[in-house]
Amino acid sequence: MSEREVLELLRENARYSTADIARMTDLEEDEVEAAIAELEAAGVVRGYQAVVDWDKLEDERVRAEVELNVRLDRETGYGDIAERLARFPQVKALRLVSGDYDFDMEVEGDSIREVSQFISEKVAPVPEITQTVTHYVMTSYKENGIELGDGDEDDRLSVSP
């Protein structure tokens, strides 16, 4: 049995039943149930979420990608800063990255003002944070491996010789 196969199918569609997964992997349904229970107990599977196309709703959410630069000291490490920031409900994802900045943070709110206030009043004042750069998401074309939109749109202009 391949836990990896079960994980890939769950990532593809978390609503697959254990019977569906069993058929697709040639496993018994009780083997699939046991594998999923083991993955959940081990903390490998941390939750199940819907992928939302906010552009389809009238009450769309404002999302931003925020670059964070930090200065570490003897008492504070990346993990300490991440733990502090991850507690905020506005923070949807937080990653330590390589490159020109230290953390990549995804933030959501009901308005640009709400997101801006959160960053300026809660994130920027953290003593170790030396710089924030905020990029507001204008349109999402793909989220968590799922293409969004109608799929029929081709906004390119025709070019004739």
Sequence and secondary structure as in RCSB ss.txt:
>XXXX:A:sequence
MSEREVLELLRENARYSTADIARMTDLEEDEVEAAIAELEAAGVVRGYQAVVDWDKLEDERVRAEVELNVRLDRE
TGYGDIAERLARFPQVKALRLVSGDYDFDMEVEGDSIREVSQFISEKVAPVPEITQTVTHYVMTSYKENGIELGD
GDEDDRLSVSP
>XXXX:A:secstr
  HHHHHHHHHH TT  HHHHHHHHT  HHHHHHHHHHHHHTTSS        GGGSSS  EEEEEEEEE   SS
  HHHHHHHHHTSTTEEEEEE SSSSSEEEEEEESSHHHHHHHIIIIITTSTTEEEEEEEE    SEETTEE S 
S          
